[in-house]
């Protein structure tokens, strides 16, 4: 059997492989968009002397930060794929719960890329439509990574426990992701800060509870979570699963 035949069989019969390949194609497309943009703004690695130079070139955003953000969005996807194999191999609720906790910490990085649309503005010599498509493409890929990540965890929990448990965990994760997007975009915290700076992060989270009327706080959390939930429900409606 030729390699091409094996790939064709995997693509037609293995859902995870098919989704992985499509996500890789989207990621490659995104990298190409950034690469073409760097070419037209005359990006030169020899001129890079600091991180600021890396992300800004003569005042023109290079959008290289999108590659880092997309890398972070891949992390919850990879973790979600590891949950079921880990549980089947170790049969340890402690290890599986720990992996799910880490997955939850990184999950907001996937929908977070949607907020990078805030960087959209006219930047000569790049056409406005090009930057629009570049940002939408990265945002769409990040959102897909988050949705598929949720789906893998949902299937695992529903299979091991119950459909109700699966939906409860998924909805809770989506709400917390809305919170995560808010503290990442507006409060500028990272996923790993819960370990490196837990008390300072907790202080900011308590401030949100103290002032829930803040539109930037509770309003953005609700809107981000609602959009993520509706996106997931749309994706789930195309599956054959009945939970």
Secondary structure, DSSP 8 states (H G I E B T S, - for coil): --HHHHHHHHHHH-HHHHHHHHHHHHHHHHHHHHHHHHHHTT--GGG--SHHHHHEETTEE--THHHHHHHHHHHHHHHHHHHHHHHHHH--HHHHHHHHHHHHHHHHHHHHGGGGGGG---BTTB-HHHHHHHHHHHHHHHHHHHHHHHHHHHHHHHHHT-HHHHHHHHHHHHHHHHHHHHHHHTS---TTHHHHSHHHHHHHHHHHHHTTT-IIIIIHHHHHHHHHHHHHHHHHHTSS---
